Amino acid sequence: MRIVLYILIATVSFTLFLIAFAPASPAWVLIRDDVKTRVPDLNIFRVGGTVWTGEAEIQFRDFPPSTLSWDVHAAELIGGQLKADLTLIGEDHHFATTAVFDEVSGAVQQLSGNIGSEYVNQVSRKIGLTFSGELIIDQVNLTADDRQVRSIDGVMHWTGGRTVLAISDEAQVVAFPRLDGKLYFENAEILLDVTSASESLLTVTLKQTGWAVVAIKARTFDLANMDWQGNGDLDQTVLLIEEKIL
């Protein structure tokens, strides 16, 4: 009986060792195709560490690459949830959040971080736009199921600065003060209202189809000292931009 007990202890110990130090790379191979199908513009490479604590290099479209690190809360698995602390760090950007998943839904809790202008400029200057300042994201929460986003809330701030529009022969420089943004969910759409001194400048709407609609009010052009066509109503939408981003 003592020999059987020793064998059982050794087997359990070895199993726990395999679980605790299971490498992340083989696990990633099992789900790689599914992730690529769902998010085709996201590239993930150099996956290292274990399934519990590790990191990977990721890149979305032409934006600079980032290092994603994770630390799984093993105790939460007993209740049927996967909970992990995540950090995303790269050139001129840094984020931290806690992600929670179960069989039918997922959530991003208290997402905070910042994006420097150079991170955005590496992509935006290709269309003639460069920015200065820093975007600060504060306490964003999101829930979703396997079909769509169910809720989102949070705030963000841009420190302000110069925006250069080089879309014609003569570049135009526009200076903006600090801008504030509020994220919320309405009619199955994600909305971002951007304001300056509590006055509305523009609204960004992200539809479940992946289309983004940016409605820019006359007040934005007035704040930037730019000419605009309209009836003098600063709340009038004078420019509407639509683009499929997801």
N, C-alpha and C positions, 0 to 999 in steps of 0.2 A: 504493500500500500504506500509505503514511503517513497518507493521508486516512482510509482504512478504520480504521486503528488509533485515530486521534483520535475517530472516530465511536463506535467500540466503547468506548473509555474514557469518553466523555461519557455513553453509554447506561447503562453499569454504574454510573457515579457518580450519575446521576439516579435509577436504581433503588434504590441504597443510601440515597439521600436520602429517597425516598418511604417506604422501610421504616423508617428511623430515626425519621422524624417523622410516621409515620402517626397521624392523630388517633384517639383512643379512642372518641369518640362514635359515628361510623359503625359501628365494629366492635361496639359494644354493641348497636346496633339489630339486628344479625344474630342475636344470641343472646338478646335480651330476652324473647321469648315462651317460649323453652325454660326459662329461669331462672324466669319467673313461674309456669310450670306445675309445676316441681319444688318451688319454695318460694313458695307463693301469699301468705304473710304478710310477705314481704320486699319492701320498696319501694326502688328504686334510681333516683336522679335526679341531674341536674347532673353528668354524666360529663364530665371534662375532661382535658387533657394528651394524651399519646400512649399507644399500646398498651404502650410500654416503661416509661414513667414518667408517672404521672398520679394522679388522685384522683376520688372520687365521693361523693355524699351518700347514705347508706343509712339505713333505718329498719325495725325489726322490730316488727310489731304496734303497740302504744301506747307502746313505750319511746321515750325521747328519741333524736333522730337522731344519727348519727355520721359522721365523715369517714374514708373508707377510702382509704389511699394505697398505691400499689404501685411496685415497682422490679424489673423483670424482669432475670434473669441471661441475657443473650443467648448466652453461650458454651455454656450447658447445652442449647440447642436443637440443637446439632450431634449430641448423643447421644440425641435423641428425647425429651427431657424439657423441660417448662415449669417453671421454678423462679423464684419471686418472693418478695421480702421485703415483708411487709404490715404496716401499722400501722392501728389503729382508734382514733380519738380523738373524744371528745365530752364532754358534760356529766357530770362525776363518773365517768368511766371511760376507761381507756387499755389497749390491748393491742398486742403485737408478736409476729410469728411469721414463719416461712418456710414457704411452701406449695410442694409438688412434685407435678406431674401428668405422667402418660404416657398412652398410649392406653387403658389398662384400669384404672388405679387413681390414687389421689391420697393425699397425706399432709400433715398439719400437724405441723410440727416445732418443739419448744421454745416452745410458746405460753406467754407470761407476761404479766401485767398486773394490774390492780386494778379493782374496782367499788366505788364509794362508795355509802353507804346511800341517798342522795337519788335516784340513778338507779333503784333498785328501788322506792323509795317512791312515785314518780310513778305506778306501776302498782298496787302492793300496797295503797296506802291506799284504793283503790276497794273492796277487800274487807275493810277494817277492820284492816289490819296496817301498822305502820310500824317501821322498823329504825334502828339507829345502828351505828357502827363501819364497817369496811371489809373487803371480801372480797379476798384476795390469791391469785392463781392462779400457780402456779410450775411451769414445765417440763412442760407437758402435750403428749403426742405422740399422734397419731391417724392411722390408715390406713383407707382405705375404697375400695371399687370402685363401679361404677355402680349397684349394687343395695343394698349395706348396709355398715355399719361392720365392719371386720375386727379392729381392735385399738385399745386406748386405755390410757394410763397417765399418772399425774401426781398432784400433790398440791395442796391449797389450804388456806387458813387464813382464819378470820374472827376479827377482832381482839376480838370480844366487845362487849357493851354492852346497852342497853335495847331491848326489843321491846314495843310497845304493841298490845294486842288490843282494838279498839273494835268488837266484834261484838255487843255487847249495850248496854243502857242505861248500864252502868257500865264504863268502860275499865279494863283490867287491865294493869299494867306488870310485865314479867318481865325480870330481869337475868341475863345469861349470861356466863360467863367465855370465854376464848379457846377456839375450836373448831377441830378439824383434820379435813380430809377427804381420803380416798384414792380416786382413780379407777382402775377396772380393768375388764376385759372378761371375761365368763364366760357360757358357755351362750348365745352370740350376743346377750347383753344388756350394756348399759353400766350399771355400778353405782358408786355413791358411798356410801362408809361415812363417817359423821360421828361423831367421838369427842371426848371431853373427858378429859384426863389419861389417855389410852389406853383409856378405857372407852366402849363403844358406846352411842350415843344413838339413831341412826336410820339407815336405809338407803334410798337412792333408787335405783329401778330404772327405766331407760329401755329399753323394748322396741322392737324393730325396727318394730312397727306404729305407733309414735308415742305410745303410752300410757306415762305415768309413774306409778309406784306408790311411795308414801312410807310406810314402815313405821316408826312411832315407838314406841320402847321406853318402859317405865315409868320408866326412869332419867332420861329427859328431863324428865318432870313432877316427879320428885323433886328434880332439880337446880334447877328453877324454883320449888320450894316450892308446887306446885299439887297439888290433890287428884286422885286417879286411882282407878279401879276395878281391882282385881286381887288376886292372892294373896300379894303381898309380894315376888315375884320381879322384881328390877329389869331383868332381861333379857327379860321378857315384852313382846310387842308388844301395846299397848293401843289403838292408833289406826292405822287403815289408810286412806290417801287415794289415790284413783285419778283421773287426769285425762289427757285426750288433749291433748298440747301440740304435736305436730308432725303 
